[in-house]
Amino acid sequence: MKTTLFLAFSFLLFGSTIADDELDPVLDISGQELRTGTDYYILPVIRGRGGGLTLASTGNETCPLDVVQEQHEVSNGLPLTFSPVNVKKGVVRVSTDLNIKFSAATICVQSTVWKLDNDESIQKLVVTTGGVEGNPGSETLSNWFKIEKFEDDYKLVFCPGVCNNCRPVCGDLGVFIDDGIRRLALSDVPLKVMFKRA
């Protein structure tokens, strides 16, 4: 009985490890796997509605800087890096919790790590900066995003799984136009994206 129980537990443990490793890698526009610590641009698949993702001040405040889409489609935006919750793997995989961070210096004395925050002035959950890199748990819940397959491309999702006892709001990230600025926010219409090595 003990042997059967041990084998069943070992199979479950080994099976879950295989499942994690079998998640598809995210591919860039040249078909290469996204790597941790490497700079990429996040670009829209559908052209004619803005360019890559960048930073901008919105509303009446200079800081923190929010994540927005460039107005001109020819602009790549700013380069970013991806840090999965399991940084030892080296490859960015779909459906995996990760931090997204701009590789840029700003006038704001804070990190450029993405986080989801409530903008009360527009009553929306928007993507801004000032998040914490790493340290998965309830205190950093708003800092974890995922890349998911979407048709033949990808979409960005907020639905962190880094806290077993937490019940976060989950949803796709899309573009919300606020006073002419194309802000990234939770949306019913996901922004279809692709990744280009910087």
N, CA and C of each residue as an Amber inpcrd file, in Angstrom:
protein
   594
   0.8270000  -1.2010000   0.0000000   0.0000000   0.0000000   0.0000000
   0.8650000   1.2570000   0.0000000   1.9270000   1.2240000   0.8760000
   2.8220000   2.3770000   0.9540000   3.5190000   2.6200000  -0.3840000
   3.9300000   1.5190000  -1.0540000   4.6120000   1.6310000  -2.3360000
   3.6820000   2.2390000  -3.3780000   2.4370000   1.7920000  -3.4190000
   1.4620000   2.3180000  -4.3660000   1.2280000   3.8040000  -4.1250000
   1.0750000   4.1860000  -2.8620000   0.8520000   5.5910000  -2.5110000
   2.0600000   6.4400000  -2.9040000   3.2730000   5.9310000  -2.6250000
   4.4900000   6.6530000  -2.9880000   4.5970000   6.8210000  -4.5070000
   4.3070000   5.7540000  -5.2470000   4.3770000   5.8240000  -6.7120000
   3.3480000   6.8160000  -7.2600000   2.1420000   6.7980000  -6.6930000
   1.1110000   7.7350000  -7.1490000   1.5360000   9.1690000  -6.8720000
   2.1000000   9.4210000  -5.6660000   2.5560000  10.7730000  -5.3180000
   3.7160000  11.1860000  -6.2380000   4.6590000  10.2710000  -6.4750000
   5.7950000  10.5660000  -7.3510000   5.3300000  10.8910000  -8.7620000
   4.3400000  10.1450000  -9.2480000   3.8130000  10.3930000 -10.5790000
   3.1720000  11.7780000 -10.6590000   2.3770000  12.1220000  -9.6340000
   1.7440000  13.4460000  -9.6130000   2.7950000  14.5490000  -9.5870000
   3.8110000  14.3790000  -8.7510000   4.8630000  15.3840000  -8.6410000
   5.6340000  15.4960000  -9.9510000   6.0170000  14.3460000 -10.5170000
   6.7610000  14.3420000 -11.7750000   5.8870000  14.8640000 -12.9150000
   4.6030000  14.4790000 -12.9080000   3.6710000  14.9230000 -13.9480000
   3.5020000  16.4210000 -13.9630000   3.4420000  17.0480000 -12.7610000
   3.2730000  18.5030000 -12.7200000   4.5260000  19.2060000 -13.2070000
   5.7050000  18.6180000 -12.9610000   6.9550000  19.1990000 -13.4520000
   6.9900000  19.1580000 -14.9720000   6.5740000  18.0400000 -15.5400000
   6.5460000  17.9290000 -16.9980000   5.5830000  18.9620000 -17.5870000
   4.4230000  19.1080000 -16.9620000   3.4330000  20.0560000 -17.4890000
   3.9990000  21.4680000 -17.5450000   4.7420000  21.8920000 -16.5140000
   5.3400000  23.2280000 -16.5160000   6.3400000  23.3800000 -17.6600000
   7.1640000  22.3460000 -17.8680000   8.1870000  22.4190000 -18.9120000
   7.6030000  22.2920000 -20.3100000   6.3870000  21.7580000 -20.4120000
   5.7870000  21.5680000 -21.7250000   5.0260000  22.7880000 -22.2230000
   4.9120000  23.8290000 -21.3980000   4.2700000  25.0510000 -21.8760000
   5.0640000  25.5900000 -23.0630000   4.3440000  26.0270000 -24.0780000
   5.0120000  26.5140000 -25.2840000   5.8440000  27.7540000 -24.9900000
   7.0210000  27.8610000 -25.6020000   7.7840000  29.0980000 -25.4760000
   7.1030000  30.2050000 -26.2920000   7.2330000  31.4370000 -25.8270000
   6.7660000  32.5870000 -26.5870000   7.8150000  32.8670000 -27.6640000
   7.3630000  33.1040000 -28.8970000   8.2800000  33.3330000 -30.0120000
   8.2390000  34.7880000 -30.4490000   9.4000000  35.3050000 -30.8520000
   9.4340000  36.6610000 -31.4020000   9.0830000  36.6190000 -32.8910000
   9.1130000  37.7760000 -33.5530000   8.6770000  37.8250000 -34.9550000
   9.6060000  37.0700000 -35.8970000  10.8210000  36.7330000 -35.4390000
  11.7250000  35.9460000 -36.2820000  11.6560000  34.4570000 -35.9520000
  10.7290000  34.0750000 -35.0630000  10.5570000  32.6650000 -34.7320000
  11.4670000  32.1680000 -33.6310000  12.2320000  33.0650000 -32.9920000
  13.1380000  32.6850000 -31.9010000  12.4080000  32.7710000 -30.5600000
  12.8040000  31.9160000 -29.6160000  12.2100000  31.9350000 -28.2850000
  12.5830000  33.2100000 -27.5460000  11.6060000  33.8100000 -26.8320000
  11.9070000  34.9500000 -25.9740000  12.7690000  34.4760000 -24.8160000
  13.8210000  35.2410000 -24.5180000  14.7610000  34.8990000 -23.4540000
  14.6730000  35.9200000 -22.3250000  14.8550000  35.4640000 -21.1160000
  14.8630000  36.3680000 -19.9780000  16.0990000  37.2660000 -20.0680000
  15.9680000  38.5080000 -19.6260000  17.0980000  39.4280000 -19.6070000
  17.4720000  39.9960000 -20.9620000  16.7030000  39.6960000 -21.9970000
  16.9590000  40.2150000 -23.3470000  15.9160000  41.2820000 -23.6530000
  16.3400000  42.3630000 -24.3170000  15.4270000  43.4640000 -24.6350000
  14.5660000  43.1500000 -25.8550000  13.2710000  43.4340000 -25.7250000
  12.3080000  43.2630000 -26.8140000  11.3910000  44.4800000 -26.8820000
  10.8170000  44.6970000 -28.0490000   9.7350000  45.6630000 -28.2100000
   8.4280000  44.8810000 -28.2370000   7.3960000  45.4270000 -27.6160000
   6.0550000  44.8560000 -27.7300000   5.3080000  45.7100000 -28.7450000
   4.9660000  45.0950000 -29.8750000   4.3490000  45.8040000 -30.9960000
   2.9400000  45.2750000 -31.2640000   2.0520000  46.1370000 -31.7680000
   0.7230000  45.6570000 -32.1370000   0.7890000  44.8520000 -33.4320000
  -0.0030000  43.8040000 -33.5120000  -0.0640000  43.0160000 -34.7510000
  -0.8280000  43.7990000 -35.8140000  -1.9330000  44.4090000 -35.4020000
  -2.7530000  45.1740000 -36.3430000  -2.1680000  46.5730000 -36.4770000
  -1.6870000  46.8980000 -37.6500000  -1.0420000  48.1930000 -37.8850000
  -2.0890000  49.2660000 -38.1800000  -1.6660000  50.5100000 -38.0260000
  -2.5570000  51.6240000 -38.3140000  -3.2810000  52.1580000 -37.0970000
  -3.0290000  51.5390000 -35.9340000  -3.6830000  51.9870000 -34.7030000
  -2.6570000  52.2260000 -33.6070000  -1.5450000  52.8130000 -33.9390000
  -0.5120000  53.0850000 -32.9440000   0.6640000  52.1390000 -33.0710000
   1.7420000  52.4970000 -32.3590000   2.9740000  51.7220000 -32.4350000
   3.2020000  50.8670000 -31.1990000   4.4980000  50.7310000 -30.8290000
   4.8820000  49.8980000 -29.7020000   4.5560000  50.5480000 -28.3690000
   4.8360000  49.8160000 -27.3020000   4.5310000  50.3030000 -25.9550000
   5.6680000  51.1450000 -25.4080000   5.2980000  52.1880000 -24.6660000
   6.2680000  53.1270000 -24.1170000   5.7360000  53.6770000 -22.7960000
   6.4240000  54.6790000 -22.2570000   6.0490000  55.3300000 -21.0030000
   5.5780000  56.7500000 -21.2590000   4.6170000  57.2160000 -20.4760000
   4.1650000  58.6050000 -20.5820000   3.4690000  59.0040000 -19.2940000
   3.5040000  60.2960000 -18.9870000   2.7220000  60.7960000 -17.8560000
   1.3010000  61.0500000 -18.3680000   0.3390000  60.7550000 -17.5380000
  -1.0630000  60.9420000 -17.9120000  -1.7560000  61.7350000 -16.8180000
  -2.8610000  62.3300000 -17.1470000  -3.6100000  63.1000000 -16.1590000
  -2.8300000  64.3160000 -15.6960000  -2.9710000  64.6590000 -14.4270000
  -2.3270000  65.8480000 -13.8740000  -0.9970000  65.5630000 -13.1910000
  -0.6000000  64.2930000 -13.1280000   0.6220000  63.9390000 -12.4060000
   1.7530000  63.5770000 -13.3590000   2.9750000  63.9860000 -12.9700000
   4.1610000  63.6590000 -13.7570000   4.5980000  62.2240000 -13.5020000
   4.5320000  61.7840000 -12.2600000   4.9220000  60.4320000 -11.8860000
   3.7730000  59.7980000 -11.0890000   3.5660000  58.5110000 -11.1560000
   4.3530000  57.5490000 -11.9230000   4.0240000  57.6040000 -13.4110000
   4.9190000  57.0620000 -14.2040000   4.6860000  56.9920000 -15.6430000
   3.8230000  55.7680000 -15.9540000   2.8730000  55.9550000 -16.8460000
   1.9770000  54.8690000 -17.2300000   2.4510000  54.2050000 -18.5190000
   1.9740000  52.9780000 -18.7350000   2.2840000  52.2400000 -19.9580000
   1.2680000  52.6530000 -21.0110000   1.7770000  53.1630000 -22.1190000
   0.9230000  53.6450000 -23.2030000   1.4330000  53.1170000 -24.5420000
   0.5980000  53.2720000 -25.5520000   0.9860000  52.8860000 -26.9060000
   1.4000000  54.1370000 -27.6690000   2.5150000  54.0400000 -28.3990000
   2.9780000  55.1470000 -29.2280000   1.8690000  55.5510000 -30.2050000
   1.7620000  56.8450000 -30.4710000   0.7440000  57.3390000 -31.3940000
   1.0090000  56.9030000 -32.8330000   2.2970000  56.8660000 -33.2230000
   2.6680000  56.5640000 -34.6120000   3.0830000  55.1050000 -34.7490000
   2.5020000  54.4340000 -35.7190000   2.7680000  53.0060000 -35.8750000
   4.2070000  52.6890000 -36.2490000   4.9670000  53.6610000 -36.7740000
   6.3580000  53.4030000 -37.1510000   7.2850000  53.3910000 -35.9320000
   6.7980000  53.8270000 -34.7770000   7.6230000  53.8540000 -33.5690000
   7.5360000  52.5220000 -32.8320000   8.7050000  51.9700000 -32.4850000
   8.7610000  50.7030000 -31.7540000   8.4670000  50.8590000 -30.2700000
   8.5210000  52.0900000 -29.7560000   8.3660000  52.2830000 -28.3260000
   9.6890000  52.0740000 -27.6150000   9.6300000  51.6560000 -26.3520000
  10.8310000  51.4070000 -25.5490000  11.0570000  49.9100000 -25.3720000
  12.3250000  49.4920000 -25.2940000  12.5940000  48.0670000 -25.0730000
  12.2080000  47.6370000 -23.6620000  11.8390000  46.3530000 -23.5410000
  11.4330000  45.7680000 -22.2590000  12.1220000  44.4340000 -22.0550000
  12.1790000  44.0100000 -20.7920000  12.6550000  42.6710000 -20.4650000
  11.5460000  41.9320000 -19.7220000  11.6170000  40.6060000 -19.7760000
  10.6440000  39.7420000 -19.1200000  11.3670000  38.8900000 -18.0830000
  10.8140000  38.8170000 -16.8770000  11.3920000  38.0160000 -15.7940000
  10.3350000  37.0640000 -15.2530000  10.3310000  35.8070000 -15.7190000
   9.3480000  34.8370000 -15.2220000   9.5510000  34.5590000 -13.7380000
   8.5010000  34.0720000 -13.0990000   8.5640000  33.7520000 -11.6820000
   9.6610000  32.7190000 -11.4270000   9.9010000  31.8230000 -12.3760000
  10.9990000  30.8660000 -12.2890000  12.1030000  31.3330000 -13.2370000
  12.9780000  32.2040000 -12.7540000  13.9820000  32.8370000 -13.6200000
  15.0760000  31.8890000 -14.0760000  15.1910000  30.7160000 -13.4640000
  16.2490000  29.7760000 -13.8210000  16.0650000  29.1680000 -15.1990000
  14.8570000  29.1790000 -15.7080000  14.5700000  28.5080000 -16.9770000
  15.1790000  29.2170000 -18.1790000  15.2400000  30.5520000 -18.1740000
  15.8610000  31.2860000 -19.2760000  14.9640000  31.5450000 -20.4730000
  13.8630000  30.7860000 -20.6020000  12.9460000  30.9400000 -21.7240000
  11.6140000  31.4580000 -21.1880000  11.0210000  32.4230000 -21.8870000
   9.7090000  32.9430000 -21.5140000   8.6520000  32.0420000 -22.1390000
   7.7460000  31.5240000 -21.3060000   6.7290000  30.5950000 -21.7870000
   5.3320000  31.1900000 -21.6080000   4.3930000  30.7340000 -22.4460000
   3.0090000  31.2080000 -22.3390000   2.4320000  30.8020000 -20.9890000
   1.4480000  31.5550000 -20.5400000   0.6860000  31.2450000 -19.3270000
   1.5370000  31.2000000 -18.0590000   2.6980000  31.8660000 -18.0670000
   3.5910000  31.8830000 -16.9190000   3.6210000  33.2800000 -16.3150000
   3.5040000  33.3670000 -14.9980000   3.6060000  34.6520000 -14.3170000
   4.9750000  35.2720000 -14.5800000   4.9650000  36.5520000 -14.9340000
   6.2330000  37.2370000 -15.1740000   6.1170000  38.7270000 -14.8870000
   7.2680000  39.3160000 -14.5670000   7.3770000  40.7690000 -14.4530000
   7.7920000  41.3050000 -15.8050000   7.2630000  42.4720000 -16.1510000
   7.6450000  43.1610000 -17.3860000   8.2430000  44.4960000 -16.9670000
   9.4290000  44.8000000 -17.5130000  10.1660000  45.9910000 -17.0750000
  10.7550000  46.7230000 -18.2740000  10.5180000  48.0510000 -18.3240000
  11.1440000  48.8510000 -19.3640000  12.6370000  48.9690000 -19.0980000
  13.4320000  48.8600000 -20.1530000  14.8850000  49.0440000 -20.0560000
  15.1990000  50.4930000 -20.3740000  14.7620000  51.3930000 -19.4960000
  14.9260000  52.8300000 -19.7590000  15.0340000  53.5740000 -18.4370000
  15.7620000  54.6750000 -18.4570000  15.8370000  55.5570000 -17.2960000
  14.7300000  56.6000000 -17.4320000  14.1580000  57.0120000 -16.3020000
  13.0850000  58.0040000 -16.3310000  13.3720000  59.1140000 -15.3220000
  12.5840000  60.1650000 -15.4040000  12.7070000  61.2620000 -14.4400000
  12.0780000  60.8910000 -13.1020000  11.2960000  59.8330000 -13.0710000
  10.6260000  59.4110000 -11.8370000  11.5670000  58.5230000 -11.0230000
  11.6150000  58.7790000  -9.7270000  12.4750000  57.9950000  -8.8430000
  11.6940000  56.7500000  -8.4080000  11.6010000  55.8110000  -9.3280000
  10.8870000  54.5610000  -9.0720000  11.2650000  53.5640000 -10.1410000
  10.8640000  52.3190000  -9.9450000  11.1860000  51.2790000 -10.9210000
  10.3270000  51.4380000 -12.1720000  10.7560000  50.8020000 -13.2460000
   9.9710000  50.7800000 -14.4820000   9.2740000  49.4280000 -14.6620000
   9.1350000  48.6800000 -13.5530000   8.4140000  47.4110000 -13.5630000
   6.9190000  47.7030000 -13.6220000   6.2240000  46.9870000 -14.5010000
   4.7800000  47.1780000 -14.6610000   4.0250000  46.7380000 -13.4060000
   2.9100000  47.4350000 -13.1470000   1.9440000  46.9780000 -12.1520000
   0.5660000  47.4590000 -12.5690000  -0.4510000  46.7560000 -12.1180000
  -1.8320000  47.1480000 -12.3860000  -2.3140000  48.0110000 -11.2290000
  -2.9240000  49.1410000 -11.5520000  -3.3470000  50.0770000 -10.5210000
  -4.6930000  50.6840000 -10.9010000  -5.4550000  51.0680000  -9.9110000
  -6.7600000  51.6810000 -10.1450000  -6.5860000  53.1850000 -10.3500000
  -6.9820000  53.6820000 -11.5110000  -6.9780000  55.1270000 -11.7620000
  -8.3900000  55.6250000 -11.4770000  -8.5600000  56.2250000 -10.3100000
  -9.8950000  56.6510000  -9.8810000 -10.4710000  57.7520000 -10.7640000
  -9.5930000  58.5440000 -11.3970000 -10.0970000  59.6460000 -12.2280000
 -10.8490000  59.1390000 -13.4510000 -10.5130000  57.9350000 -13.9350000
 -11.2040000  57.3760000 -15.0990000 -11.9350000  56.0740000 -14.7730000
 -11.8420000  55.6560000 -13.5040000 -12.5180000  54.4420000 -13.0400000
 -12.1060000  53.2080000 -13.8430000 -10.7880000  53.0720000 -14.0460000
 -10.2750000  51.9050000 -14.7800000  -9.0230000  51.3710000 -14.1080000
  -8.8020000  50.0610000 -14.2920000  -7.5530000  49.4440000 -13.8690000
  -6.5650000  49.5890000 -15.0170000  -5.4980000  50.3550000 -14.7910000
  -4.5310000  50.6700000 -15.8400000  -3.1630000  50.1030000 -15.4860000
  -2.3240000  49.9580000 -16.5060000  -0.9600000  49.4950000 -16.2920000
  -0.0710000  50.7190000 -16.1260000   0.6230000  50.7510000 -15.0040000
   1.5240000  51.8440000 -14.6970000   2.8760000  51.2480000 -14.3060000
   3.7760000  52.0550000 -13.7800000   5.0840000  51.5570000 -13.3590000
   5.2510000  51.7990000 -11.8620000   6.3800000  51.3430000 -11.3380000
   6.6300000  51.4380000  -9.9050000   6.4440000  50.1090000  -9.2040000
   6.3390000  49.0400000  -9.9810000   6.1750000  47.7070000  -9.4110000
   7.4760000  47.1630000  -8.8400000   7.3520000  46.0160000  -8.1950000
   8.4880000  45.3320000  -7.5830000   8.8300000  44.1200000  -8.4340000
  10.1110000  43.9480000  -8.7260000  10.5470000  42.7930000  -9.5100000
  10.8090000  41.6200000  -8.5830000  10.2540000  40.4550000  -8.9390000
  10.4470000  39.2590000  -8.1210000   9.5570000  39.2590000  -6.8910000
   9.9810000  38.4860000  -5.8580000   9.2840000  38.4130000  -4.5770000
   7.8040000  38.0500000  -4.7520000   7.4840000  36.9210000  -5.4280000
   6.0880000  36.5690000  -5.6730000   5.3130000  36.3380000  -4.3820000
   4.1080000  36.8730000  -4.3280000   3.2470000  36.7030000  -3.1660000
   2.1470000  37.7440000  -3.1530000   1.4080000  37.7910000  -2.0640000
   0.2540000  38.6880000  -1.9810000   0.6570000  40.1610000  -2.0320000
   1.8560000  40.5060000  -1.5120000   2.2900000  41.9030000  -1.4980000
   2.6440000  42.4200000  -2.8920000   2.9880000  41.5250000  -3.8050000
   3.4030000  41.9350000  -5.1540000   2.4090000  41.4670000  -6.2160000
   1.2070000  41.1340000  -5.8040000   0.2260000  40.5450000  -6.7140000
  -0.0030000  41.3930000  -7.9590000  -0.0220000  42.7070000  -7.8190000
  -0.3220000  43.5960000  -8.9550000   0.8160000  43.6920000  -9.9670000
   1.9610000  43.0700000  -9.6940000   3.1450000  43.1870000 -10.5580000
   3.3370000  42.0290000 -11.5280000   2.4210000  41.0620000 -11.5430000
   2.6130000  39.8500000 -12.3460000   1.6270000  39.7810000 -13.5070000
   2.1830000  39.5570000 -14.6930000   1.3940000  39.4870000 -15.9230000
   1.7100000  38.1750000 -16.6370000   0.9470000  37.8810000 -17.6830000
   1.1820000  36.6740000 -18.4820000   1.0730000  37.0100000 -19.9570000
   1.7460000  36.2170000 -20.7680000   1.5900000  36.2570000 -22.2180000
   0.8100000  34.9990000 -22.5940000  -0.2970000  35.1820000 -23.3090000
  -1.1270000  34.0450000 -23.7170000  -1.2260000  34.0100000 -25.2350000
  -1.4110000  32.8070000 -25.7680000  -1.6940000  32.6830000 -27.2030000
  -3.0540000  33.3130000 -27.4850000  -3.1440000  34.0080000 -28.6150000
  -4.4030000  34.6360000 -29.0070000  -4.5090000  34.5130000 -30.5130000
  -5.3770000  33.5980000 -30.9590000  -5.4610000  33.2490000 -32.3750000
  -4.0620000  32.8070000 -32.8220000  -3.4770000  33.4250000 -33.8410000
  -2.1280000  33.0190000 -34.2650000  -1.0450000  33.8980000 -33.6540000
  -1.4260000  34.7620000 -32.7210000  -0.4740000  35.7140000 -32.1410000
  -0.5310000  35.6110000 -30.6170000  -0.3150000  36.7460000 -29.9310000
  -0.2880000  36.7550000 -28.4730000  -1.1000000  37.9180000 -27.9280000
  -1.4410000  37.8180000 -26.6500000  -2.0540000  38.9160000 -25.9240000
  -1.4290000  38.9530000 -24.5290000  -1.5210000  40.1060000 -23.8930000
  -1.0410000  40.2780000 -22.5290000  -2.2270000  40.1720000 -21.5880000
  -2.0080000  39.4890000 -20.4640000  -3.0920000  39.1830000 -19.5380000
  -2.6560000  39.5040000 -18.1150000  -3.5870000  39.9960000 -17.3260000
  -3.3600000  40.1170000 -15.8920000  -4.2250000  39.0790000 -15.2040000
  -3.5990000  38.0570000 -14.6360000  -4.3060000  37.0320000 -13.8680000
  -3.2570000  36.2650000 -13.0750000  -2.6480000  36.9390000 -12.0740000
  -1.5080000  36.3390000 -11.3830000  -1.8740000  35.0950000 -10.5930000
  -0.9560000  34.1380000 -10.6240000  -1.1250000  32.9050000  -9.8650000
  -0.0460000  32.7440000  -8.8110000   0.5460000  33.8560000  -8.3640000
   1.6670000  33.7950000  -7.4200000   1.2240000  33.7610000  -5.9670000
  -0.0820000  33.7770000  -5.7180000  -0.6130000  33.7570000  -4.3510000
  -1.7970000  32.7980000  -4.3090000  -1.6370000  31.6980000  -3.5920000
  -2.6870000  30.6730000  -3.5560000  -3.9610000  31.1400000  -2.8760000
  -3.8590000  32.0520000  -1.9190000  -5.0290000  32.4880000  -1.1580000
  -5.6770000  33.7480000  -1.7220000  -5.0920000  34.3270000  -2.7750000
  -5.6000000  35.5890000  -3.3270000  -6.6190000  35.3180000  -4.4290000
  -7.5340000  36.2390000  -4.6120000  -8.5370000  36.1500000  -5.6750000
  -8.4510000  37.4290000  -6.5120000  -7.4360000  37.5110000  -7.3790000
  -7.2650000  38.7440000  -8.1510000  -8.3110000  38.9010000  -9.2480000
  -8.5190000  40.1380000  -9.6450000  -9.3240000  40.4230000 -10.8350000
  -8.4900000  39.9390000 -12.0160000  -9.1020000  39.2450000 -12.9520000
  -8.3770000  38.7570000 -14.1250000  -8.9480000  39.3820000 -15.3910000
  -8.0790000  39.6150000 -16.3700000  -8.5630000  40.1390000 -17.6310000
  -7.4590000  40.3770000 -18.6280000  -7.8690000  40.6260000 -19.8640000
  -6.9370000  40.9380000 -20.9430000  -6.5230000  42.4030000 -20.8610000
  -5.3520000  42.6980000 -21.4080000  -4.9090000  44.0780000 -21.5120000
  -5.1940000  44.5860000 -22.9140000  -5.7960000  45.7500000 -22.9800000
  -6.1070000  46.3790000 -24.2560000  -5.8560000  47.8670000 -24.1620000
  -6.1680000  48.5770000 -25.2190000  -5.9120000  50.0170000 -25.2810000
  -7.1800000  50.7880000 -24.9540000  -7.0280000  51.7630000 -24.0770000
  -8.1070000  52.6660000 -23.6970000  -7.6420000  54.0830000 -24.0290000
  -8.4000000  54.8060000 -24.8330000  -7.9930000  56.1550000 -25.2230000
  -8.5020000  57.1510000 -24.1910000  -7.5610000  57.8160000 -23.5410000
  -7.8530000  58.7710000 -22.4800000  -7.2420000  60.1120000 -22.8530000
  -8.0870000  61.0660000 -23.2460000  -7.6270000  62.4040000 -23.6230000
  -6.5580000  62.3400000 -24.7180000  -6.7970000  61.4560000 -25.6900000
  -5.8910000  61.3170000 -26.8260000  -4.6980000  60.4030000 -26.5900000
  -4.5250000  59.9040000 -25.3540000  -3.4080000  59.0070000 -25.0280000
  -3.9090000  57.5720000 -25.0350000  -3.1600000  56.7030000 -25.7030000
  -3.5460000  55.3010000 -25.8410000  -2.9730000  54.5090000 -24.6620000
  -3.7370000  54.4330000 -23.5760000  -3.2790000  53.7970000 -22.3410000
  -3.5670000  52.2970000 -22.3420000  -2.6770000  51.5380000 -21.7010000
  -2.8750000  50.0990000 -21.5450000  -3.6810000  49.8660000 -20.2660000
  -4.7780000  49.1130000 -20.3780000  -5.6770000  48.8930000 -19.2520000
  -6.3790000  47.5560000 -19.4090000  -7.0340000  47.0870000 -18.3400000
  -7.8810000  45.9040000 -18.4770000  -8.9860000  46.2240000 -19.4620000
  -9.2700000  45.2800000 -20.3600000 -10.1870000  45.5720000 -21.4500000
 -10.8920000  44.3070000 -21.9180000 -12.0920000  44.4860000 -22.4500000
 -12.8060000  43.3710000 -23.0760000 -12.2460000  43.0610000 -24.4630000
 -11.4780000  44.0070000 -25.0100000 -10.8760000  43.8320000 -26.3410000
  -9.3620000  43.7780000 -26.1770000  -8.7630000  42.5700000 -26.2250000
  -7.3240000  42.4780000 -26.0200000  -6.5230000  43.1030000 -27.1580000
  -5.3710000  43.6680000 -26.8010000  -4.4320000  44.1610000 -27.7910000
  -3.6320000  42.9650000 -28.2890000  -3.7520000  42.6720000 -29.5770000
  -3.0090000  41.5580000 -30.1660000  -1.5750000  42.0130000 -30.3980000
  -0.5960000  41.3090000 -29.8140000   0.7960000  41.7900000 -29.8470000
   1.7610000  40.7640000 -30.4400000   2.9300000  41.3020000 -30.7990000
   4.0620000  40.4840000 -31.2370000   5.3110000  41.0760000 -30.5940000
   6.3910000  40.3220000 -30.6200000   7.6100000  40.7140000 -29.9290000
   8.7760000  40.7830000 -30.9060000   9.5020000  41.8850000 -30.8550000
  10.6370000  42.0980000 -31.7500000  11.8780000  42.3410000 -30.9080000
  12.9340000  41.6010000 -31.1970000  14.1700000  41.7800000 -30.4240000
  14.7420000  43.1750000 -30.6790000  15.1180000  43.8510000 -29.6070000
  15.6220000  45.2230000 -29.7180000  17.0760000  45.2290000 -30.1690000
